[in-house]
C-alpha cells in the first residue's frame, strides 16, 4: 500500500479524452424525426467564431466575415484584462429542419456573467434578418428575459423543411471569455430544467449539511480544524451559488454589492484561500522542520487579503485603465497562488512522512476538483482545448461533493479518535476519582476510629486515673489533718523529738497533695487537647492565657505577656496545640524554678503555609549562671526538643538578656 499512488494522472487523461467519444462533427445541425426529443442536440462542428476587433460589426456586414470553425470544443477566447481591450465575439451555427413540422428550439448559454448577449436568426436563402432577441446581460432581471432562466435561453422556431443561421453576439468586459452553448428541443428543455434544479438542490443541501455537522464538531471539540473546514464548505456553496447563476436568479440585488462583476470573482477567491486555511490545520507543519512552508502560506494568506481589497476598493474609487490592467494581472497571479502552496503542503507531508495517511487522503479528495480548475486555467491560456467538462459546473459539483465526502469521512474518523481519547481520559479520571473517594472514605473511617479511640482514652483518663488521683488527694488531705491533730506524746526515753517530726510530716503530705493536683491539672489539659479535632488560634490563645493567669502568675508571681499572631480563624491541629502548650509549660516551669526572673514573654506567630515561630523569653539569670540545668541531657529540655521535632521545627535555647527558648518552622515564606 505504501507504493500506491492515486490515479490523478489517469483521471486527467480520461478527462481530456472524454470529448473523443462525442461522435463525428458536422457543419450543420440537422433536425430529424428520429432525434430523441429529451436529449441535448449536438452542435459539435457546427459552431464557428469571429472576434470583432473593430467592435462595430452588425448585420448585414457580419454575415460576410470569415468565421473560424470551433470544432468539438467549447468556444473560449481566453482572458480579457481591462475595459479597453475586450472585443465582441460572434458565434454562428446553421440549423436544418428535415421534418415536415415546425420545431421549437432553445439556445441556452450555460453561464450568466456576460455584459451583453443577443441572438439573431437569418434566412440563408436571401441573407435576410428574421428575428433578433433583446440585448440581455447579467444586469437584466430574470422577469425581463425571453425565458425566465438563471442563465440565458433564447427560443427559436424552425419551420418545416427550412434552414436557418443563428448568430450569437457575446460581449464580456472582464474575466474568461468562455461561451458554453447548448441546443435543446422544447420538450427536452422543459424536462431538463426540473432535473437540473433537483441536481443542484441535492448538491447544495448536501454541502450545507456537511457545513452544519462541521459546526457541531467545532462546538463540541473546540478544534479549529472543523471551523476551517466549515469555512471551506460555505465557500464551496457560495462558489456554486454564484457561478451557476443562482445569485443572478434568486438574489439579483446582491450581485451589485460590489461594483461591476467583482462579486463573481469574490467567492472563487475565498474558496481557494479557504482551502489554504484548511490545509494549514489538516496538515500542520508549524512544529516540524518544514515550518518555513507554514510561514510562506501565511504570506500567501496576506496576498489573498490584498486580492479582496482590490475587489472591494472599487466601492469607493475607480481604477485608471493602466492601474486596472496592472491590478488584473496581479490579481490573476494571486488568484491561483493557493494551488501550488496546497500542493507543496501535500508533497512535504507525504515526502517527509509527517502526515502520510492524511496527505494521501487530502490528495485523493481534492484531485478531481483541482484538476478541473487546473485544466480550465490551461484552456483559458490556450494551452489545451476547452473540453466540455472544464466549463460544466455539474462536473465541478460532483468533484466537490466527492472531495467533501472524503474529507468528511477523514474528519469524522478524527473526531471518533478524539472522542475515544477523551472517553478514555474521562474513564481514567473517574477511576482516579473513585480510588480517591475510596481512599477518602477509608481515611474518614480511620479518623473516626481514632476519634473514638481518643474519646475512649480521654474518658478512661478522666473516669479512672482522674478519679483515683482525686481520691488520693482527699486521702492525703485527711491524713495531713489527722497528723496535725495528733497529741504530742512525751518522747522521753525514746530519744524522739515529736515536736519537730509531726509538722514536717504534715508539710510533706501537703507537698504530695500539690504534686497530685499538678498531675490532675496536666491530665485535664491533655484531655482538653485530645477531645477536639482542631482549634483556632483564638481558642488556643484563650486557653494559654487561662493557664498563665491561674498557675503561673497567681501561684508563682511571674508576670507573663502572651502574644499570638495569625489568622484568628486559622485551624491548629490537636497535636500542634498540645505540643505548643507543653513547650510553653515546660519553658515557664524552668523560668520559675531556675531563672529567678520577674517577667517573661510568650510569642507565637503562625502562617497559612504551615510556618510558625514560637519564643519564650525571660529576664532572668541566663544560661551562664544556671550550670547544667539547661544542658540538652536535661529531661525537660529533651522533651521540648522532641516536641519541636514533632511539629517539624528546629529547637534552640540560648542566652540574650535572659534565656530564650526558640522553636521555628519555615514554610513557603521565611519566618523570622
Wavefront OBJ file of the C-alpha trace (Angstrom):
o trace
v 0.000 0.000 0.000
v 2.913 2.389 0.587
v 3.845 2.281 -3.106
v 0.263 3.004 -4.245
v -0.463 6.353 -5.829
v -3.867 7.899 -6.552
v -4.813 7.792 -10.232
v -4.667 11.579 -10.640
v -2.813 11.441 -13.973
v -5.084 8.713 -15.259
v -8.123 10.752 -14.253
v -6.760 13.799 -16.063
v -6.046 11.799 -19.225
v -9.509 10.277 -19.005
v -10.988 13.749 -18.503
v -9.140 15.076 -21.546
v -10.276 12.096 -23.577
v -13.965 12.487 -22.802
v -14.764 14.616 -25.869
v -13.263 11.938 -28.128
v -16.395 9.842 -27.658
v -18.774 12.622 -28.686
v -19.018 11.323 -32.227
v -18.492 12.804 -35.681
v -18.888 16.534 -36.263
v -20.931 18.279 -38.945
v -21.171 21.887 -40.122
v -24.937 21.945 -39.726
v -27.387 20.793 -37.044
v -29.949 18.572 -38.770
v -33.305 18.020 -37.071
v -34.928 14.682 -37.887
v -37.910 12.684 -36.695
v -35.585 10.083 -35.157
v -33.953 12.538 -32.740
v -34.514 11.958 -29.033
v -36.709 14.918 -28.043
v -35.397 14.774 -24.444
v -31.681 14.931 -25.338
v -29.488 17.936 -25.960
v -28.709 18.417 -29.627
v -25.094 18.126 -30.675
v -23.662 21.220 -32.317
v -20.107 19.847 -32.489
v -18.544 21.071 -35.706
v -21.443 23.382 -36.499
v -20.081 26.309 -34.484
v -17.798 28.933 -35.964
v -16.362 32.035 -34.301
v -15.430 35.570 -35.247
v -13.778 38.203 -32.999
v -14.920 41.723 -33.829
v -11.760 43.740 -33.253
v -13.476 46.856 -34.623
v -16.344 46.483 -32.091
v -18.646 47.925 -34.747
v -19.828 44.933 -36.777
v -23.550 44.309 -37.163
v -25.983 42.980 -39.732
v -25.685 42.552 -42.625
v -21.890 43.082 -42.757
v -21.180 40.403 -40.115
v -22.652 37.734 -42.404
v -19.799 38.125 -44.856
v -16.955 37.942 -42.331
v -14.605 34.983 -42.174
v -15.762 32.866 -39.242
v -13.323 30.309 -37.855
v -14.651 26.785 -37.096
v -14.634 25.922 -33.389
v -14.764 22.157 -33.807
v -15.837 19.960 -30.942
v -14.526 22.280 -28.216
v -16.304 24.949 -26.193
v -15.690 28.440 -27.604
v -13.020 30.122 -25.454
v -11.245 33.360 -26.324
v -9.253 33.480 -23.062
v -8.890 36.270 -20.530
v -9.746 39.892 -21.026
v -7.875 42.151 -18.674
v -9.354 45.662 -18.824
v -12.210 47.717 -20.209
v -10.122 48.969 -23.146
v -9.343 45.545 -24.639
v -12.384 43.212 -24.777
v -13.894 42.631 -28.192
v -17.350 41.312 -29.079
v -17.435 37.640 -30.004
v -19.747 36.336 -32.717
v -20.804 32.682 -32.845
v -22.578 31.211 -35.860
v -24.281 27.876 -36.377
v -26.688 26.557 -39.026
v -29.866 24.573 -38.296
v -31.774 22.499 -40.868
v -35.266 21.146 -40.137
v -35.578 17.927 -42.120
v -39.016 17.138 -40.737
v -42.478 18.083 -42.010
v -43.430 20.151 -38.953
v -42.031 23.243 -37.283
v -39.730 22.603 -34.321
v -39.269 24.965 -31.425
v -35.713 25.068 -30.100
v -33.985 26.700 -27.145
v -30.467 28.020 -27.465
v -29.045 28.071 -23.940
v -25.820 29.715 -22.802
v -24.891 27.947 -19.559
v -23.261 30.913 -17.902
v -24.665 34.150 -16.516
v -21.822 36.663 -16.289
v -21.967 38.349 -19.710
v -22.277 42.092 -20.081
v -24.348 41.763 -23.231
v -25.647 38.835 -25.250
v -28.042 38.750 -28.220
v -29.268 36.027 -30.568
v -30.283 36.792 -34.161
v -31.722 34.392 -36.782
v -31.060 34.803 -40.507
v -32.610 33.114 -43.552
v -29.583 31.922 -45.559
v -31.623 31.792 -48.763
v -31.698 35.585 -49.027
v -29.467 36.638 -46.060
v -32.429 38.426 -44.519
v -32.597 39.011 -40.777
v -35.688 37.271 -39.451
v -35.586 37.895 -35.676
v -33.338 39.392 -33.039
v -33.707 38.924 -29.306
v -33.451 41.772 -26.836
v -29.932 42.569 -25.710
v -29.551 40.804 -22.383
v -26.827 40.764 -19.732
v -26.123 39.997 -16.130
v -27.819 43.268 -15.188
v -31.067 42.151 -16.870
v -33.633 40.922 -14.287
v -34.987 37.418 -14.776
v -38.524 38.631 -15.469
v -37.283 40.838 -18.327
v -35.727 37.932 -20.249
v -37.488 35.973 -23.027
v -37.234 32.835 -20.875
v -37.049 33.054 -17.055
v -33.720 31.267 -16.729
v -30.865 31.919 -14.321
v -28.553 31.787 -17.358
v -29.574 32.881 -20.858
v -32.064 30.958 -23.026
v -33.383 32.072 -26.419
v -36.387 30.393 -28.076
v -36.195 29.820 -31.843
v -38.801 28.203 -34.117
v -37.558 26.452 -37.274
v -40.288 25.952 -39.897
v -40.705 22.566 -41.556
v -38.026 21.916 -44.164
v -36.371 25.284 -43.531
v -32.752 26.288 -42.995
v -31.763 28.956 -40.522
v -28.479 30.509 -39.453
v -28.182 31.740 -35.859
v -25.766 34.475 -34.848
v -24.904 34.927 -31.174
v -23.143 38.133 -30.199
v -21.408 37.980 -26.780
v -19.585 40.760 -25.014
v -17.776 40.452 -21.667
v -15.696 43.146 -20.028
v -13.697 41.122 -17.508
v -12.654 37.579 -16.824
v -12.694 34.496 -19.002
v -14.491 34.693 -22.327
v -15.886 31.150 -22.405
v -19.247 30.522 -24.073
v -20.747 27.126 -23.113
v -23.657 26.827 -25.542
v -26.306 24.132 -25.866
v -29.251 23.487 -28.179
v -32.451 21.834 -26.912
v -35.795 20.838 -28.336
v -38.661 22.299 -26.360
v -39.652 19.014 -24.692
v -36.070 18.305 -23.663
v -35.577 21.845 -22.375
v -38.766 21.725 -20.279
v -37.883 18.290 -18.901
v -34.265 19.245 -18.183
v -34.956 22.303 -16.029
v -36.560 20.428 -13.069
v -33.839 17.779 -13.225
v -31.203 20.492 -13.166
v -32.716 22.228 -10.132
v -33.135 18.888 -8.390
v -29.479 18.095 -9.033
v -28.265 21.426 -7.700
v -30.657 21.306 -4.760
v -29.202 17.937 -3.748
v -25.628 19.208 -4.128
v -26.171 22.426 -2.172
v -28.199 20.739 0.602
v -25.528 18.049 0.966
v -22.846 20.697 1.307
v -24.978 22.649 3.763
v -25.479 19.511 5.861
v -21.726 18.923 5.970
v -21.172 22.552 6.992
v -23.689 22.232 9.838
v -22.074 18.982 11.011
v -18.676 20.689 10.959
v -20.126 23.454 13.099
v -21.404 20.812 15.546
v -17.990 19.144 15.686
v -16.349 22.531 16.285
v -18.752 23.394 19.116
v -18.233 20.023 20.816
v -14.449 19.797 20.368
v -13.288 23.432 20.010
v -10.859 22.088 17.404
v -10.057 24.791 14.840
v -9.818 22.249 12.025
v -13.616 21.902 11.995
v -14.054 25.655 11.884
v -11.706 25.969 8.897
v -13.436 23.035 7.186
v -16.845 24.620 7.739
v -15.465 27.810 6.191
v -14.291 25.812 3.148
v -17.685 24.181 2.669
v -19.533 27.501 2.940
v -17.171 28.942 0.320
v -17.961 25.962 -1.925
v -21.664 26.682 -1.510
v -21.081 30.337 -2.397
v -18.914 29.326 -5.360
v -21.688 27.238 -6.944
v -24.451 29.600 -5.900
v -22.757 32.442 -7.800
v -21.085 30.672 -10.718
v -24.103 28.659 -11.807
v -26.321 31.740 -11.791
v -28.420 31.144 -8.669
v -27.485 34.531 -7.231
v -28.464 36.160 -10.522
v -31.866 34.474 -10.243
v -32.602 34.337 -6.507
v -30.624 37.270 -5.089
v -30.436 39.639 -8.020
v -29.707 42.782 -5.993
v -26.896 41.100 -4.027
v -24.666 40.961 -7.111
v -24.498 44.756 -7.008
v -22.990 44.828 -3.508
v -19.615 45.090 -5.246
v -19.038 47.159 -8.387
v -19.273 45.596 -11.830
v -18.751 41.798 -11.668
v -16.484 41.724 -8.645
v -18.908 39.543 -6.699
v -18.319 36.916 -9.376
v -14.587 36.846 -8.522
v -15.013 37.018 -4.751
v -16.236 33.541 -3.856
v -13.826 31.599 -6.104
v -11.078 33.643 -4.479
v -12.402 32.843 -0.989
v -12.743 29.182 -1.969
v -9.082 28.736 -2.895
v -7.784 30.654 0.109
v -10.147 28.853 2.489
v -8.587 25.617 1.233
v -5.200 27.051 2.157
v -6.505 27.905 5.642
v -7.876 24.379 5.989
v -4.738 22.549 4.890
v -2.685 24.533 7.430
v -4.762 22.847 10.167
v -5.277 19.498 8.409
v -1.538 19.095 7.699
v 0.053 21.368 10.338
v 3.736 21.886 9.619
v 4.473 24.749 12.018
v 6.063 22.348 14.542
v 8.148 20.430 12.001
v 11.332 21.164 10.091
v 9.095 22.360 7.246
v 7.772 25.271 9.281
v 9.097 27.549 6.531
v 6.192 26.380 4.369
v 3.721 27.311 7.096
v 5.263 30.785 7.254
v 5.174 31.055 3.464
v 1.472 30.150 3.484
v 0.922 32.969 5.974
v 2.367 35.350 3.398
v 0.003 33.744 0.872
v -2.979 34.465 3.105
v -1.944 38.111 3.268
v -1.813 38.065 -0.530
v -5.396 36.761 -0.531
v -6.402 39.631 1.719
v -4.772 42.002 -0.784
v -6.916 40.455 -3.544
v -10.052 41.047 -1.501
v -9.013 44.673 -1.003
v -8.520 45.032 -4.763
v -12.078 43.844 -5.343
v -13.708 45.900 -2.599
v -11.714 49.097 -3.114
v -13.752 49.802 -6.247
v -16.699 50.540 -3.992
v -15.112 53.881 -3.154
v -12.809 54.522 -6.125
v -12.422 53.789 -9.824
v -9.095 52.496 -11.113
v -7.481 54.296 -14.051
v -7.100 51.986 -17.098
v -3.366 51.459 -16.547
v -3.801 50.681 -12.867
v -6.652 48.314 -13.649
v -4.537 46.385 -16.153
v -1.745 46.055 -13.569
v -4.181 45.034 -10.835
v -5.854 42.450 -13.068
v -2.510 40.832 -13.838
v -1.539 40.801 -10.161
v -4.984 39.534 -9.231
v -4.778 36.699 -11.799
v -1.418 35.634 -10.400
v -2.531 35.778 -6.747
v -5.905 34.202 -7.601
v -4.213 30.846 -8.295
v -1.428 31.222 -5.703
v -3.020 28.846 -3.121
v -2.933 25.903 -5.545
v 0.896 25.447 -5.656
v 1.077 26.131 -1.911
v -1.519 23.448 -1.193
v 0.398 21.078 -3.464
v 3.595 21.848 -1.540
v 1.844 21.030 1.771
v 0.768 17.643 0.412
v 4.154 16.787 -1.124
v 6.108 17.757 2.008
v 3.691 15.979 4.371
v 3.930 12.739 2.384
v 7.545 13.014 1.283
v 8.896 13.860 4.745
v 6.443 11.362 6.301
v 4.930 13.916 8.633
v 1.292 13.071 7.821
v 1.351 10.280 5.244
v -2.216 8.990 5.644
v -3.755 12.447 5.961
v -1.707 13.692 2.996
v -2.895 10.889 0.714
v -6.481 11.345 1.878
v -6.392 15.034 1.040
v -4.695 14.415 -2.315
v -7.300 11.824 -3.342
v -10.154 14.034 -2.144
v -9.203 17.263 -3.919
v -7.616 15.869 -7.098
v -10.790 15.826 -9.267
v -11.838 19.357 -8.313
v -8.377 20.846 -8.671
v -7.663 19.034 -11.920
v -10.813 20.569 -13.376
v -9.718 24.024 -12.203
v -6.176 23.496 -13.447
v -7.480 22.262 -16.784
v -9.633 25.367 -17.074
v -6.578 27.563 -16.428
v -4.638 25.786 -19.173
v -7.603 26.106 -21.530
v -8.006 29.816 -20.782
v -4.387 30.377 -21.786
v -4.874 28.268 -24.911
v -2.512 25.506 -23.777
v -5.157 22.782 -24.165
v -8.547 22.707 -25.892
v -11.559 23.793 -23.837
v -13.279 20.463 -23.241
v -16.896 20.437 -22.106
v -16.301 19.188 -18.519
v -13.890 22.076 -17.897
v -16.726 24.618 -18.171
v -19.633 22.476 -16.974
v -20.244 23.246 -13.300
v -22.090 19.961 -12.821
v -18.721 18.216 -13.125
v -17.284 20.634 -10.581
v -20.221 19.924 -8.264
v -19.689 16.150 -8.433
v -15.940 16.605 -7.856
v -16.615 18.958 -4.932
v -19.113 16.534 -3.400
v -16.549 13.738 -3.688
v -13.969 15.981 -2.009
v -16.319 16.928 0.798
v -17.444 13.353 1.440
v -13.855 12.059 1.503
v -12.628 14.793 3.828
v -15.745 14.480 5.987
v -15.023 10.777 6.382
v -11.466 11.600 7.435
v -12.576 14.319 9.850
v -15.329 12.097 11.264
v -12.722 9.406 11.879
v -10.522 12.040 13.503
v -13.486 13.090 15.652
v -14.040 9.448 16.652
v -10.394 9.050 17.654
v -10.576 12.286 19.638
v -13.817 11.222 21.304
v -12.372 7.785 22.157
v -9.308 9.501 23.594
v -11.487 11.852 25.641
v -13.639 8.932 26.795
v -10.514 7.107 27.890
v -9.281 10.171 29.761
v -12.714 10.581 31.334
v -12.757 6.907 32.319
v -9.303 7.226 33.874
v -10.391 10.376 35.673
v -13.481 8.637 37.010
v -11.364 5.689 38.138
v -8.987 8.081 39.890
v -11.931 9.855 41.491
v -13.363 6.518 42.589
v -9.997 5.466 44.015
v -9.651 8.848 45.705
v -13.181 8.548 47.077
v -12.486 5.068 48.442
v -9.242 6.304 49.989
v -11.032 9.291 51.481
v -13.770 7.065 52.887
v -11.137 4.786 54.376
v -9.294 7.804 55.737
v -12.506 9.164 57.254
v -13.258 5.769 58.745
v -9.764 5.597 60.210
v -10.082 9.146 61.533
v -13.435 8.285 63.044
v -11.897 5.248 64.705
v -9.060 7.416 66.004
v -11.529 9.965 67.338
v -13.488 7.217 69.041
v -10.259 5.825 70.476
v -9.176 9.289 71.654
v -12.571 9.808 73.221
v -12.308 6.431 74.972
v -8.796 7.240 76.227
v -9.933 10.656 77.472
v -12.930 9.069 79.160
v -10.741 6.391 80.792
v -8.234 9.004 81.947
v -10.991 11.130 83.409
v -13.015 8.330 84.973
v -10.190 6.119 86.210
v -6.899 7.969 86.594
v -8.583 11.285 87.396
v -10.887 9.699 89.939
v -8.006 7.807 91.573
v -5.894 10.984 91.769
v -8.828 12.866 93.304
v -9.326 10.060 95.848
v -5.600 10.111 96.622
v -5.698 13.882 97.207
v -8.702 13.537 99.505
v -6.979 10.762 101.481
v -3.738 12.697 101.774
v -5.555 15.791 102.989
v -7.376 13.692 105.566
v -4.096 12.148 106.763
v -2.481 15.555 106.877
v -5.216 16.973 109.043
v -5.057 13.929 111.379
v -1.285 14.298 111.631
v -1.659 17.884 112.718
v -4.253 16.948 115.361
v -2.290 14.031 116.980
v -1.457 14.937 120.638
v 2.215 15.337 121.307
v 3.402 12.342 123.374
v 6.347 12.533 125.675
v 9.405 11.451 123.807
v 11.419 10.929 126.861
v 13.152 7.614 126.929
v 12.573 7.111 123.227
v 15.051 9.672 122.005
v 12.494 11.108 119.532
v 11.744 14.773 119.083
v 7.998 14.530 118.310
v 7.553 18.304 118.451
v 9.533 18.750 115.232
v 8.669 15.472 113.416
v 4.888 15.789 113.127
v 4.838 19.245 111.437
v 7.426 18.058 108.947
v 5.217 15.055 108.149
v 2.238 17.348 107.525
v 4.322 19.552 105.199
v 5.439 16.548 103.210
v 1.840 15.363 102.858
v 0.779 18.811 101.614
v 3.627 18.696 99.066
v 2.365 15.342 97.816
v -1.109 16.872 97.532
v 0.408 19.689 95.408
v 2.023 17.130 93.092
v -1.263 15.275 92.763
v -3.093 18.492 91.942
v -0.443 19.276 89.308
v -0.989 15.818 87.847
v -4.767 16.399 87.702
v -4.234 19.780 86.026
v -1.927 18.200 83.427
v -4.404 15.395 82.932
v -7.244 17.860 82.309
v -5.146 19.784 79.799
v -4.338 16.571 77.961
v -7.999 15.554 77.909
v -8.911 19.039 76.648
v -6.374 18.733 73.787
v -7.276 15.231 72.613
v -11.026 15.782 72.893
v -11.026 18.216 69.949
v -10.128 17.651 66.291
v -8.777 21.152 65.765
v -8.529 24.566 67.421
v -8.488 28.092 66.147
v -5.691 30.494 67.008
v -8.081 32.479 69.206
v -9.134 29.367 71.158
v -5.516 28.414 71.778
v -4.631 31.952 72.902
v -7.565 31.990 75.323
v -6.585 28.625 76.820
v -2.939 29.632 77.143
v -3.884 32.875 78.927
v -6.071 30.922 81.366
v -3.152 28.654 82.217
v -0.712 31.550 82.641
v -3.076 33.585 84.838
v -4.134 30.695 87.064
v -0.964 28.653 87.527
v 1.984 30.922 86.737
v 1.106 34.487 87.712
v -1.210 33.846 90.707
v 0.750 30.983 92.268
v 4.356 31.816 91.336
v 4.135 35.598 90.894
v 5.838 35.608 87.475
v 4.472 38.290 85.133
v 3.882 36.787 81.675
v 2.782 38.537 78.463
v 1.245 36.283 75.787
v 1.159 37.497 72.180
v -0.096 35.348 69.287
v -0.171 36.465 65.634
v -2.024 34.775 62.815
v -5.432 34.430 61.240
v -7.888 34.296 64.120
v -9.871 31.562 62.376
v -6.839 29.590 61.234
v -7.126 25.956 62.381
v -4.488 24.272 64.546
v -4.493 20.514 64.989
v -4.751 18.933 68.422
v -1.173 17.658 68.060
v 0.099 21.167 67.341
v -1.852 22.699 70.234
v -0.680 20.047 72.720
v 2.969 20.380 71.674
v 2.857 24.208 71.712
v 1.214 24.096 75.136
v 3.715 21.617 76.602
v 6.724 23.574 75.290
v 5.394 26.806 76.842
v 4.515 24.974 80.050
v 7.970 23.410 80.383
v 9.759 26.653 79.490
v 7.778 28.715 82.053
v 8.310 25.999 84.654
v 12.076 26.249 84.110
v 11.860 30.048 84.381
v 10.050 29.770 87.735
v 12.435 27.121 89.088
v 15.813 28.314 87.841
v 15.870 31.748 86.225
v 14.939 33.998 89.180
v 13.071 36.124 86.615
v 10.280 38.617 87.199
v 8.939 38.796 83.641
v 8.581 36.517 80.634
v 7.244 36.992 77.085
v 5.499 34.218 75.133
v 5.128 34.918 71.412
v 3.689 32.626 68.709
v 3.485 33.601 65.005
v 1.630 31.253 62.614
v 1.274 31.357 58.831
v -1.243 29.738 56.471
v 1.562 27.833 54.696
v 2.364 25.889 57.901
v 5.246 28.050 59.112
v 5.394 29.176 62.758
v 7.763 30.806 65.224
v 7.448 30.233 68.988
v 9.650 32.090 71.507
v 9.676 32.186 75.347
v 11.987 34.932 76.614
v 12.608 35.796 80.289
v 14.659 38.494 82.065
v 16.361 36.091 84.443
v 19.950 34.993 85.071
v 20.521 33.398 81.688
v 22.273 30.145 80.851
v 25.731 31.059 82.117
v 24.543 31.203 85.722
v 22.364 28.074 85.605
v 25.078 25.466 85.406
v 23.911 22.228 83.836
v 20.231 22.903 84.302
v 19.821 23.690 80.565
v 22.093 21.008 79.174
v 20.499 19.001 76.338
v 20.541 15.925 78.574
v 18.123 17.599 80.958
v 14.836 15.715 80.697
v 12.654 18.837 80.268
v 14.922 20.264 77.563
v 14.934 16.914 75.798
v 11.127 16.800 75.838
v 10.842 20.312 74.392
v 13.274 19.413 71.608
v 11.374 16.219 70.802
v 8.060 18.102 70.664
v 9.621 20.735 68.360
v 10.703 17.932 66.013
v 7.174 16.508 66.036
v 5.987 19.936 64.906
v 8.555 19.876 62.057
v 10.506 22.737 63.587
v 14.005 23.442 64.892
v 14.646 23.894 68.608
v 17.169 26.311 70.097
v 17.860 27.613 73.610
v 20.279 30.471 74.083
v 21.074 33.497 76.237
v 20.038 37.006 75.173
v 19.202 39.351 78.040
v 17.961 36.274 79.860
v 17.080 32.891 78.456
v 15.364 32.407 75.069
v 13.601 29.202 74.029
v 13.110 29.335 70.258
v 11.148 26.899 68.038
v 10.834 27.785 64.342
v 9.494 26.111 61.222
v 9.956 27.671 57.780
v 7.187 27.263 55.232
v 6.758 28.817 51.782
v 7.887 32.147 53.201
v 10.739 32.748 55.602
v 9.564 33.389 59.126
v 11.808 35.467 61.320
l 1 2 3 4 5 6 7 8 9 10 11 12 13 14 15 16 17 18 19 20 21 22 23 24 25 26 27 28 29 30 31 32 33 34 35 36 37 38 39 40 41 42 43 44 45 46 47 48 49 50 51 52 53 54 55 56 57 58 59 60 61 62 63 64 65 66 67 68 69 70 71 72 73 74 75 76 77 78 79 80 81 82 83 84 85 86 87 88 89 90 91 92 93 94 95 96 97 98 99 100 101 102 103 104 105 106 107 108 109 110 111 112 113 114 115 116 117 118 119 120 121 122 123 124 125 126 127 128 129 130 131 132 133 134 135 136 137 138 139 140 141 142 143 144 145 146 147 148 149 150 151 152 153 154 155 156 157 158 159 160 161 162 163 164 165 166 167 168 169 170 171 172 173 174 175 176 177 178 179 180 181 182 183 184 185 186 187 188 189 190 191 192 193 194 195 196 197 198 199 200 201 202 203 204 205 206 207 208 209 210 211 212 213 214 215 216 217 218 219 220 221 222 223 224 225 226 227 228 229 230 231 232 233 234 235 236 237 238 239 240 241 242 243 244 245 246 247 248 249 250 251 252 253 254 255 256 257 258 259 260 261 262 263 264 265 266 267 268 269 270 271 272 273 274 275 276 277 278 279 280 281 282 283 284 285 286 287 288 289 290 291 292 293 294 295 296 297 298 299 300 301 302 303 304 305 306 307 308 309 310 311 312 313 314 315 316 317 318 319 320 321 322 323 324 325 326 327 328 329 330 331 332 333 334 335 336 337 338 339 340 341 342 343 344 345 346 347 348 349 350 351 352 353 354 355 356 357 358 359 360 361 362 363 364 365 366 367 368 369 370 371 372 373 374 375 376 377 378 379 380 381 382 383 384 385 386 387 388 389 390 391 392 393 394 395 396 397 398 399 400 401 402 403 404 405 406 407 408 409 410 411 412 413 414 415 416 417 418 419 420 421 422 423 424 425 426 427 428 429 430 431 432 433 434 435 436 437 438 439 440 441 442 443 444 445 446 447 448 449 450 451 452 453 454 455 456 457 458 459 460 461 462 463 464 465 466 467 468 469 470 471 472 473 474 475 476 477 478 479 480 481 482 483 484 485 486 487 488 489 490 491 492 493 494 495 496 497 498 499 500 501 502 503 504 505 506 507 508 509 510 511 512 513 514 515 516 517 518 519 520 521 522 523 524 525 526 527 528 529 530 531 532 533 534 535 536 537 538 539 540 541 542 543 544 545 546 547 548 549 550 551 552 553 554 555 556 557 558 559 560 561 562 563 564 565 566 567 568 569 570 571 572 573 574 575 576 577 578 579 580 581 582 583 584 585 586 587 588 589 590 591 592 593 594 595 596 597 598 599 600 601 602 603 604 605 606 607 608 609 610 611 612 613 614 615 616 617 618 619 620 621 622 623 624 625 626 627 628 629 630 631 632 633 634 635 636 637 638 639 640 641 642 643 644 645 646 647 648 649 650 651 652 653 654 655 656 657 658 659 660 661 662 663 664 665 666 667 668 669 670 671 672
